[in-house]
Amino acid sequence: MNKNLPSRPIILVDDEKHIRLAAGQTLELAGYDVTTLERGERVLELLSDDWNGVLISDINMPGMDGLELLERVCAIDADLPMILITGHGDISMAVSAMRAGAYDFIEKPFAADLLLDVVRRAMEKRALTIENRRLKLELEAQSAPGPRLLGNAPAVIQLRRLLHSIADAPADIMIQAETGAGKDLMARYIHEHSGRRDHNFVAINCGAVPESLIESELFGHEKGAFTDARTRRIGKFEHANGGTLFLDEIESMPLALQIKLLRVLEERAIERLGSNDVIALDLRVIAATKTDLRALAAKGEFREDLYYRLNVVRLDIPPLRERREDIGLLFQHFALVASAQYNREIPTLSAARLHSLMLHDWPGNVRELRNLAERYVLLGESGTFDFDNRLIIDSDGGATLSLPDQVERFEKMLIQAALSRTGGSIRDTLEFLGLPRKTLYDKMKKYGLDKSDFK
């Protein structure tokens, strides 16, 4: 196998065994992952609208022929490339099939080079189609109302892709991140981009509710269930039915209540305090923690079975010091929000102040940056930057980077800030930075910046 070519799936359908063997071997030697089938009926079981391969099929076959298969495939995904193998007398039929959605056709007998050339082009088309769909989903998510997960750091881009893939999955989720990194925002982002968005998002901080009240808060109670229970109360679980329940600081939940939570997660049902009636639940639970729950479980301070039950899908939010390329973008975003909230103009941020943002260690993460942006809008630079003279050296680089790397990081941050300030306007960004158009485009390409990300 040629290891320089990617292994991509191909389904080859032909009722003639020698064609399946010869064409299949040619494709496998070229680095493709080939599945050969004798009849078209089995193909439909293997396809989906995100299948990233190419389908090759003979036109004349017993049972489902190539034209009927084409029609069925187009119903699954009209953009899936299907190459038809034709006999000499089937050319007019093949041309009609291309008008109906086939990618191309190859006339028997065909040379191996011709087959590989058509497949290569079809595979490139399929890869482009899937990439465009992914980018469209990301664009829709970024422009949709509600919480947004901003940032262009590789870890954030990967996190957004993961969130889109699990948004409608039924599994519960655990979020782990430092204080201020955005656990609540991520939970709301998942809810708003899922099929549960039309139902309640219910958040409870397990560390902020007194231990004596948290069980009633979660499960609810009937009138007379205890001394002060004068009326029936609907708990957070029941209120979140159909939607999402967010349990922040899950590590603070008492051990006795963790047992009951585990039972709810497994049975998807609750009983209000003072009642024997079972209430079925259809909800997703998102738990968040700033500590290592596995380490707590090893010390007996958190139930191990609950940890593994919650840890089906785990999301780790990187701290701000590990995504410094996003600092300028986030600062400008928070400044714009504060400007609208307080009806104030945004003061011009000097390059030196912007540089100080990059060097700061951000122990309070995104929350600290947001608070600083608000103070900047209200008080200006003089009442905001109280960490200018503190040079922080951290594991992510900071001052330990080489001078060229620091210059590039600073340059990228300045361009990001300018694009954000101008709403992605190239003309205004050129004027703001004093750069020639070609220079700006070259630098944007170098740093992977797209003006549409800042609109």
C-alpha positions as a Python dict, from the first residue, in 0.01 Angstrom:
ca = {
    (1, 'M'): (0, 0, 0),
    (2, 'N'): (121, 350, -83),
    (3, 'K'): (148, 512, 261),
    (4, 'N'): (179, 859, 111),
    (5, 'L'): (-191, 854, 17),
    (6, 'P'): (-470, 875, 277),
    (7, 'S'): (-683, 568, 340),
    (8, 'R'): (-1037, 666, 238),
    (9, 'P'): (-1341, 440, 213),
    (10, 'I'): (-1469, 321, -123),
    (11, 'I'): (-1764, 92, -190),
    (12, 'L'): (-1740, -100, -517),
    (13, 'V'): (-2056, -276, -643),
    (14, 'D'): (-2046, -510, -943),
    (15, 'D'): (-2201, -850, -1006),
    (16, 'E'): (-1898, -959, -1211),
    (17, 'K'): (-1640, -1114, -979),
    (18, 'H'): (-1335, -1045, -1197),
    (19, 'I'): (-1415, -671, -1208),
    (20, 'R'): (-1458, -660, -831),
    (21, 'L'): (-1123, -832, -782),
    (22, 'A'): (-927, -631, -1039),
    (23, 'A'): (-1070, -287, -960),
    (24, 'G'): (-1066, -357, -585),
    (25, 'Q'): (-699, -455, -594),
    (26, 'T'): (-609, -144, -799),
    (27, 'L'): (-778, 84, -545),
    (28, 'E'): (-630, -94, -243),
    (29, 'L'): (-279, -65, -385),
    (30, 'A'): (-342, 308, -424),
    (31, 'G'): (-414, 338, -53),
    (32, 'Y'): (-794, 325, -40),
    (33, 'D'): (-1005, 121, 200),
    (34, 'V'): (-1224, -81, -35),
    (35, 'T'): (-1545, -271, 37),
    (36, 'T'): (-1664, -486, -257),
    (37, 'L'): (-2026, -595, -289),
    (38, 'E'): (-2207, -812, -542),
    (39, 'R'): (-2549, -647, -508),
    (40, 'G'): (-2666, -288, -456),
    (41, 'E'): (-2913, -359, -177),
    (42, 'R'): (-2639, -388, 88),
    (43, 'V'): (-2487, -50, 3),
    (44, 'L'): (-2763, 152, 170),
    (45, 'E'): (-2685, -3, 509),
    (46, 'L'): (-2331, 141, 496),
    (47, 'L'): (-2407, 500, 396),
    (48, 'S'): (-2486, 817, 590),
    (49, 'D'): (-2478, 1188, 512),
    (50, 'D'): (-2136, 1222, 678),
    (51, 'W'): (-1976, 919, 510),
    (52, 'N'): (-1649, 1049, 366),
    (53, 'G'): (-1599, 810, 75),
    (54, 'V'): (-1690, 738, -287),
    (55, 'L'): (-1935, 486, -431),
    (56, 'I'): (-1858, 297, -755),
    (57, 'S'): (-2133, 86, -911),
    (58, 'D'): (-2209, -103, -1230),
    (59, 'I'): (-2527, 7, -1406),
    (60, 'N'): (-2660, -333, -1516),
    (61, 'M'): (-2697, -566, -1217),
    (62, 'P'): (-2962, -814, -1108),
    (63, 'G'): (-3203, -687, -844),
    (64, 'M'): (-3133, -320, -771),
    (65, 'D'): (-2949, -180, -1073),
    (66, 'G'): (-2712, 117, -1070),
    (67, 'L'): (-2980, 374, -1161),
    (68, 'E'): (-3212, 270, -882),
    (69, 'L'): (-2916, 264, -643),
    (70, 'L'): (-2828, 620, -755),
    (71, 'E'): (-3180, 736, -675),
    (72, 'R'): (-3168, 577, -330),
    (73, 'V'): (-2822, 719, -259),
    (74, 'C'): (-2929, 1072, -359),
    (75, 'A'): (-3214, 1045, -108),
    (76, 'I'): (-2954, 986, 167),
    (77, 'D'): (-2705, 1248, 45),
    (78, 'A'): (-2738, 1418, -293),
    (79, 'D'): (-2373, 1530, -273),
    (80, 'L'): (-2223, 1184, -229),
    (81, 'P'): (-2005, 1110, -537),
    (82, 'M'): (-2123, 801, -725),
    (83, 'I'): (-1921, 673, -1021),
    (84, 'L'): (-2099, 443, -1268),
    (85, 'I'): (-1939, 158, -1460),
    (86, 'T'): (-2103, 121, -1800),
    (87, 'G'): (-2102, -119, -2090),
    (88, 'H'): (-2064, 14, -2445),
    (89, 'G'): (-2440, 27, -2498),
    (90, 'D'): (-2508, 214, -2174),
    (91, 'I'): (-2347, 550, -2261),
    (92, 'S'): (-2672, 741, -2317),
    (93, 'M'): (-2807, 589, -1997),
    (94, 'A'): (-2493, 699, -1809),
    (95, 'V'): (-2524, 1056, -1940),
    (96, 'S'): (-2883, 1067, -1815),
    (97, 'A'): (-2765, 932, -1482),
    (98, 'M'): (-2512, 1215, -1451),
    (99, 'R'): (-2792, 1463, -1502),
    (100, 'A'): (-2972, 1283, -1220),
    (101, 'G'): (-2678, 1324, -982),
    (102, 'A'): (-2403, 1075, -1073),
    (103, 'Y'): (-2048, 1213, -1044),
    (104, 'D'): (-1897, 1044, -1354),
    (105, 'F'): (-1897, 721, -1551),
    (106, 'I'): (-1630, 481, -1675),
    (107, 'E'): (-1682, 265, -1981),
    (108, 'K'): (-1575, -101, -1977),
    (109, 'P'): (-1305, -207, -2028),
    (110, 'F'): (-1123, 70, -1840),
    (111, 'A'): (-757, 129, -1759),
    (112, 'A'): (-640, 138, -1398),
    (113, 'D'): (-505, 494, -1440),
    (114, 'L'): (-845, 618, -1558),
    (115, 'L'): (-1020, 460, -1260),
    (116, 'L'): (-771, 610, -1013),
    (117, 'D'): (-795, 957, -1170),
    (118, 'V'): (-1176, 965, -1151),
    (119, 'V'): (-1174, 830, -795),
    (120, 'R'): (-912, 1084, -686),
    (121, 'R'): (-1120, 1375, -815),
    (122, 'A'): (-1437, 1234, -661),
    (123, 'M'): (-1262, 1186, -327),
    (124, 'E'): (-1137, 1546, -332),
    (125, 'K'): (-1489, 1666, -405),
    (126, 'R'): (-1626, 1462, -113),
    (127, 'A'): (-1362, 1592, 127),
    (128, 'L'): (-1442, 1949, 22),
    (129, 'T'): (-1816, 1892, 68),
    (130, 'I'): (-1773, 1756, 420),
    (131, 'E'): (-1532, 2035, 516),
    (132, 'N'): (-1776, 2298, 386),
    (133, 'R'): (-2055, 2142, 589),
    (134, 'R'): (-1838, 2149, 900),
    (135, 'L'): (-1744, 2512, 845),
    (136, 'K'): (-2108, 2604, 785),
    (137, 'L'): (-2206, 2441, 1114),
    (138, 'E'): (-1931, 2630, 1296),
    (139, 'L'): (-2034, 2958, 1131),
    (140, 'E'): (-2399, 2905, 1224),
    (141, 'A'): (-2298, 2823, 1581),
    (142, 'Q'): (-2079, 3133, 1606),
    (143, 'S'): (-2349, 3364, 1466),
    (144, 'A'): (-2641, 3208, 1653),
    (145, 'P'): (-2803, 3400, 1939),
    (146, 'G'): (-2719, 3296, 2292),
    (147, 'P'): (-2386, 3195, 2447),
    (148, 'R'): (-2087, 3180, 2213),
    (149, 'L'): (-1759, 2999, 2260),
    (150, 'L'): (-1519, 3261, 2124),
    (151, 'G'): (-1160, 3197, 2028),
    (152, 'N'): (-930, 3079, 1751),
    (153, 'A'): (-677, 2888, 1959),
    (154, 'P'): (-640, 2527, 1837),
    (155, 'A'): (-772, 2389, 2168),
    (156, 'V'): (-1086, 2606, 2143),
    (157, 'I'): (-1147, 2514, 1779),
    (158, 'Q'): (-1118, 2145, 1869),
    (159, 'L'): (-1348, 2197, 2167),
    (160, 'R'): (-1616, 2357, 1947),
    (161, 'R'): (-1600, 2063, 1706),
    (162, 'L'): (-1638, 1819, 1993),
    (163, 'L'): (-1934, 2013, 2134),
    (164, 'H'): (-2116, 2002, 1800),
    (165, 'S'): (-2065, 1626, 1777),
    (166, 'I'): (-2210, 1559, 2123),
    (167, 'A'): (-2473, 1833, 2146),
    (168, 'D'): (-2760, 1595, 2076),
    (169, 'A'): (-2605, 1281, 2221),
    (170, 'P'): (-2801, 1148, 2522),
    (171, 'A'): (-2492, 1109, 2742),
    (172, 'D'): (-2438, 1317, 3054),
    (173, 'I'): (-2131, 1542, 3053),
    (174, 'M'): (-1860, 1642, 3299),
    (175, 'I'): (-1676, 1973, 3256),
    (176, 'Q'): (-1343, 2025, 3428),
    (177, 'A'): (-1175, 2365, 3436),
    (178, 'E'): (-1019, 2621, 3663),
    (179, 'T'): (-1232, 2887, 3832),
    (180, 'G'): (-1336, 3156, 3588),
    (181, 'A'): (-1260, 2955, 3272),
    (182, 'G'): (-1624, 2947, 3158),
    (183, 'K'): (-1786, 2624, 3283),
    (184, 'D'): (-2131, 2783, 3310),
    (185, 'L'): (-2104, 2935, 2961),
    (186, 'M'): (-2003, 2601, 2812),
    (187, 'A'): (-2297, 2424, 2977),
    (188, 'R'): (-2536, 2687, 2837),
    (189, 'Y'): (-2367, 2662, 2497),
    (190, 'I'): (-2429, 2285, 2488),
    (191, 'H'): (-2792, 2334, 2589),
    (192, 'E'): (-2859, 2610, 2333),
    (193, 'H'): (-2706, 2407, 2049),
    (194, 'S'): (-2897, 2088, 2130),
    (195, 'G'): (-3249, 1966, 2066),
    (196, 'R'): (-3330, 2053, 2428),
    (197, 'R'): (-3297, 2429, 2370),
    (198, 'D'): (-3674, 2487, 2387),
    (199, 'H'): (-3688, 2344, 2740),
    (200, 'N'): (-3544, 2473, 3066),
    (201, 'F'): (-3177, 2515, 3143),
    (202, 'V'): (-3157, 2487, 3522),
    (203, 'A'): (-2834, 2565, 3707),
    (204, 'I'): (-2754, 2497, 4071),
    (205, 'N'): (-2429, 2560, 4253),
    (206, 'C'): (-2384, 2262, 4483),
    (207, 'G'): (-2142, 2458, 4700),
    (208, 'A'): (-2372, 2755, 4753),
    (209, 'V'): (-2678, 2569, 4889),
    (210, 'P'): (-2678, 2466, 5258),
    (211, 'E'): (-2647, 2091, 5304),
    (212, 'S'): (-2980, 2085, 5489),
    (213, 'L'): (-3161, 2232, 5186),
    (214, 'I'): (-2987, 2085, 4883),
    (215, 'E'): (-3190, 1762, 4876),
    (216, 'S'): (-3515, 1960, 4873),
    (217, 'E'): (-3370, 2193, 4607),
    (218, 'L'): (-3289, 1901, 4379),
    (219, 'F'): (-3581, 1663, 4437),
    (220, 'G'): (-3857, 1895, 4556),
    (221, 'H'): (-4098, 1811, 4838),
    (222, 'E'): (-4463, 1761, 4920),
    (223, 'K'): (-4657, 1976, 5165),
    (224, 'G'): (-4581, 1856, 5517),
    (225, 'A'): (-4273, 1657, 5418),
    (226, 'F'): (-4085, 1835, 5698),
    (227, 'T'): (-4150, 2114, 5948),
    (228, 'D'): (-4125, 2415, 5715),
    (229, 'A'): (-4275, 2243, 5408),
    (230, 'R'): (-4598, 2444, 5396),
    (231, 'T'): (-4658, 2393, 5023),
    (232, 'R'): (-4549, 2154, 4751),
    (233, 'R'): (-4220, 2250, 4587),
    (234, 'I'): (-4097, 2142, 4243),
    (235, 'G'): (-3727, 2055, 4257),
    (236, 'K'): (-3453, 2135, 4008),
    (237, 'F'): (-3461, 1789, 3851),
    (238, 'E'): (-3831, 1811, 3777),
    (239, 'H'): (-3807, 2173, 3661),
    (240, 'A'): (-3533, 2073, 3414),
    (241, 'N'): (-3738, 1783, 3272),
    (242, 'G'): (-3699, 1785, 2893),
    (243, 'G'): (-3402, 2020, 2917),
    (244, 'T'): (-3067, 2041, 3094),
    (245, 'L'): (-2966, 2038, 3461),
    (246, 'F'): (-2629, 2198, 3533),
    (247, 'L'): (-2465, 2096, 3861),
    (248, 'D'): (-2177, 2332, 3926),
    (249, 'E'): (-1911, 2254, 4190),
    (250, 'I'): (-2028, 1893, 4197),
    (251, 'E'): (-1734, 1815, 4429),
    (252, 'S'): (-1920, 2004, 4706),
    (253, 'M'): (-2219, 1771, 4702),
    (254, 'P'): (-2251, 1574, 5029),
    (255, 'L'): (-2160, 1205, 5001),
    (256, 'A'): (-2504, 1094, 5120),
    (257, 'L'): (-2668, 1293, 4840),
    (258, 'Q'): (-2421, 1160, 4583),
    (259, 'I'): (-2575, 815, 4631),
    (260, 'K'): (-2919, 951, 4546),
    (261, 'L'): (-2783, 1142, 4248),
    (262, 'L'): (-2624, 824, 4113),
    (263, 'R'): (-2959, 648, 4139),
    (264, 'V'): (-3134, 930, 3949),
    (265, 'L'): (-2873, 920, 3674),
    (266, 'E'): (-2917, 546, 3634),
    (267, 'E'): (-3298, 525, 3666),
    (268, 'R'): (-3392, 863, 3521),
    (269, 'A'): (-3663, 906, 3781),
    (270, 'I'): (-3714, 1085, 4114),
    (271, 'E'): (-3950, 1094, 4410),
    (272, 'R'): (-4027, 1423, 4582),
    (273, 'L'): (-3950, 1428, 4955),
    (274, 'G'): (-4258, 1304, 5137),
    (275, 'S'): (-4399, 1125, 4831),
    (276, 'N'): (-4396, 771, 4696),
    (277, 'D'): (-4489, 874, 4343),
    (278, 'V'): (-4215, 812, 4086),
    (279, 'I'): (-4164, 1093, 3835),
    (280, 'A'): (-3994, 990, 3510),
    (281, 'L'): (-3726, 1224, 3380),
    (282, 'D'): (-3599, 1305, 3033),
    (283, 'L'): (-3307, 1541, 3081),
    (284, 'R'): (-2936, 1580, 3035),
    (285, 'V'): (-2715, 1636, 3338),
    (286, 'I'): (-2400, 1845, 3301),
    (287, 'A'): (-2171, 1845, 3604),
    (288, 'A'): (-1878, 2082, 3648),
    (289, 'T'): (-1579, 2079, 3878),
    (290, 'K'): (-1259, 2275, 3935),
    (291, 'T'): (-1089, 1983, 4113),
    (292, 'D'): (-968, 1636, 4017),
    (293, 'L'): (-1265, 1417, 4106),
    (294, 'R'): (-1067, 1100, 4052),
    (295, 'A'): (-815, 1211, 4313),
    (296, 'L'): (-1101, 1298, 4551),
    (297, 'A'): (-1253, 955, 4489),
    (298, 'A'): (-920, 789, 4571),
    (299, 'K'): (-922, 972, 4906),
    (300, 'G'): (-1283, 872, 4975),
    (301, 'E'): (-1408, 1232, 4942),
    (302, 'F'): (-1614, 1166, 4629),
    (303, 'R'): (-1800, 852, 4526),
    (304, 'E'): (-1600, 658, 4267),
    (305, 'D'): (-1910, 507, 4105),
    (306, 'L'): (-2061, 854, 4057),
    (307, 'Y'): (-1733, 980, 3909),
    (308, 'Y'): (-1734, 706, 3645),
    (309, 'R'): (-2104, 759, 3577),
    (310, 'L'): (-2048, 1130, 3510),
    (311, 'N'): (-1723, 1080, 3320),
    (312, 'V'): (-1883, 934, 3004),
    (313, 'V'): (-1808, 1256, 2815),
    (314, 'R'): (-1547, 1487, 2969),
    (315, 'L'): (-1470, 1837, 2848),
    (316, 'D'): (-1159, 2022, 2962),
    (317, 'I'): (-1159, 2399, 2916),
    (318, 'P'): (-807, 2536, 2872),
    (319, 'P'): (-712, 2821, 3108),
    (320, 'L'): (-663, 3160, 2948),
    (321, 'R'): (-283, 3149, 2991),
    (322, 'E'): (-279, 2848, 2754),
    (323, 'R'): (-475, 3029, 2481),
    (324, 'R'): (-302, 3367, 2478),
    (325, 'E'): (-375, 3422, 2108),
    (326, 'D'): (-741, 3469, 2208),
    (327, 'I'): (-679, 3739, 2468),
    (328, 'G'): (-707, 4034, 2227),
    (329, 'L'): (-1025, 3897, 2068),
    (330, 'L'): (-1190, 3826, 2403),
    (331, 'F'): (-1089, 4163, 2549),
    (332, 'Q'): (-1238, 4348, 2253),
    (333, 'H'): (-1558, 4141, 2274),
    (334, 'F'): (-1603, 4212, 2645),
    (335, 'A'): (-1524, 4580, 2590),
    (336, 'L'): (-1794, 4602, 2320),
    (337, 'V'): (-2047, 4437, 2552),
    (338, 'A'): (-1955, 4676, 2835),
    (339, 'S'): (-1974, 4973, 2598),
    (340, 'A'): (-2332, 4883, 2506),
    (341, 'Q'): (-2424, 4808, 2868),
    (342, 'Y'): (-2289, 5134, 3013),
    (343, 'N'): (-2346, 5351, 2705),
    (344, 'R'): (-1979, 5449, 2696),
    (345, 'E'): (-1732, 5484, 2410),
    (346, 'I'): (-1443, 5235, 2406),
    (347, 'P'): (-1113, 5419, 2465),
    (348, 'T'): (-830, 5345, 2222),
    (349, 'L'): (-609, 5069, 2362),
    (350, 'S'): (-237, 5137, 2323),
    (351, 'A'): (1, 4871, 2192),
    (352, 'A'): (188, 4873, 2523),
    (353, 'R'): (-131, 4803, 2719),
    (354, 'L'): (-225, 4529, 2473),
    (355, 'H'): (119, 4377, 2523),
    (356, 'S'): (67, 4378, 2899),
    (357, 'L'): (-252, 4174, 2849),
    (358, 'M'): (-45, 3910, 2672),
    (359, 'L'): (215, 3892, 2948),
    (360, 'H'): (-29, 3871, 3238),
    (361, 'D'): (-82, 3526, 3393),
    (362, 'W'): (-464, 3557, 3432),
    (363, 'P'): (-516, 3356, 3751),
    (364, 'G'): (-887, 3449, 3731),
    (365, 'N'): (-904, 3333, 3368),
    (366, 'V'): (-1175, 3469, 3137),
    (367, 'R'): (-1375, 3612, 3427),
    (368, 'E'): (-1076, 3829, 3525),
    (369, 'L'): (-1034, 3946, 3165),
    (370, 'R'): (-1404, 4034, 3138),
    (371, 'N'): (-1392, 4235, 3461),
    (372, 'L'): (-1082, 4420, 3340),
    (373, 'A'): (-1253, 4503, 3008),
    (374, 'E'): (-1549, 4648, 3197),
    (375, 'R'): (-1321, 4861, 3417),
    (376, 'Y'): (-1137, 4977, 3104),
    (377, 'V'): (-1461, 5101, 2946),
    (378, 'L'): (-1565, 5274, 3270),
    (379, 'L'): (-1230, 5412, 3393),
    (380, 'G'): (-992, 5407, 3096),
    (381, 'E'): (-634, 5280, 3099),
    (382, 'S'): (-524, 5467, 3411),
    (383, 'G'): (-772, 5288, 3636),
    (384, 'T'): (-741, 4946, 3478),
    (385, 'F'): (-390, 4813, 3420),
    (386, 'D'): (-243, 4753, 3764),
    (387, 'F'): (-24, 4462, 3651),
    (388, 'D'): (182, 4640, 3381),
    (389, 'N'): (520, 4599, 3548),
    (390, 'R'): (479, 4237, 3646),
    (391, 'L'): (634, 4005, 3390),
    (392, 'I'): (490, 3657, 3437),
    (393, 'I'): (690, 3357, 3320),
    (394, 'D'): (476, 3046, 3286),
    (395, 'S'): (471, 2700, 3135),
    (396, 'D'): (298, 2825, 2819),
    (397, 'G'): (593, 3037, 2719),
    (398, 'G'): (537, 3402, 2812),
    (399, 'A'): (881, 3560, 2843),
    (400, 'T'): (1054, 3224, 2784),
    (401, 'L'): (966, 3241, 2413),
    (402, 'S'): (1234, 3347, 2169),
    (403, 'L'): (1223, 3710, 2058),
    (404, 'P'): (1091, 3629, 1706),
    (405, 'D'): (815, 3412, 1858),
    (406, 'Q'): (717, 3690, 2098),
    (407, 'V'): (710, 3942, 1813),
    (408, 'E'): (490, 3712, 1603),
    (409, 'R'): (253, 3649, 1892),
    (410, 'F'): (223, 4022, 1960),
    (411, 'E'): (175, 4101, 1591),
    (412, 'K'): (-103, 3844, 1558),
    (413, 'M'): (-273, 3980, 1867),
    (414, 'L'): (-263, 4337, 1730),
    (415, 'I'): (-417, 4230, 1398),
    (416, 'Q'): (-686, 4031, 1579),
    (417, 'A'): (-770, 4329, 1797),
    (418, 'A'): (-789, 4560, 1494),
    (419, 'L'): (-1013, 4321, 1301),
    (420, 'S'): (-1236, 4281, 1603),
    (421, 'R'): (-1255, 4657, 1656),
    (422, 'T'): (-1348, 4719, 1291),
    (423, 'G'): (-1594, 4429, 1266),
    (424, 'G'): (-1375, 4250, 1013),
    (425, 'S'): (-1354, 4549, 776),
    (426, 'I'): (-1031, 4517, 576),
    (427, 'R'): (-1038, 4883, 471),
    (428, 'D'): (-1076, 5010, 828),
    (429, 'T'): (-817, 4762, 956),
    (430, 'L'): (-566, 4884, 695),
    (431, 'E'): (-623, 5241, 808),
    (432, 'F'): (-606, 5149, 1177),
    (433, 'L'): (-280, 4955, 1146),
    (434, 'G'): (-121, 5164, 869),
    (435, 'L'): (-41, 4859, 657),
    (436, 'P'): (-47, 4803, 279),
    (437, 'R'): (-330, 4573, 168),
    (438, 'K'): (-99, 4294, 48),
    (439, 'T'): (98, 4301, 374),
    (440, 'L'): (-220, 4268, 580),
    (441, 'Y'): (-349, 3981, 366),
    (442, 'D'): (-12, 3804, 388),
    (443, 'K'): (-6, 3836, 767),
    (444, 'M'): (-369, 3724, 801),
    (445, 'K'): (-289, 3417, 594),
    (446, 'K'): (23, 3352, 801),
    (447, 'Y'): (-170, 3362, 1129),
    (448, 'G'): (-482, 3182, 1002),
    (449, 'L'): (-710, 3486, 1046),
    (450, 'D'): (-1037, 3526, 853),
    (451, 'K'): (-1224, 3856, 848),
    (452, 'S'): (-1560, 3672, 869),
    (453, 'D'): (-1467, 3552, 1219),
    (454, 'F'): (-1479, 3911, 1347),
    (455, 'K'): (-1812, 4027, 1204),
}
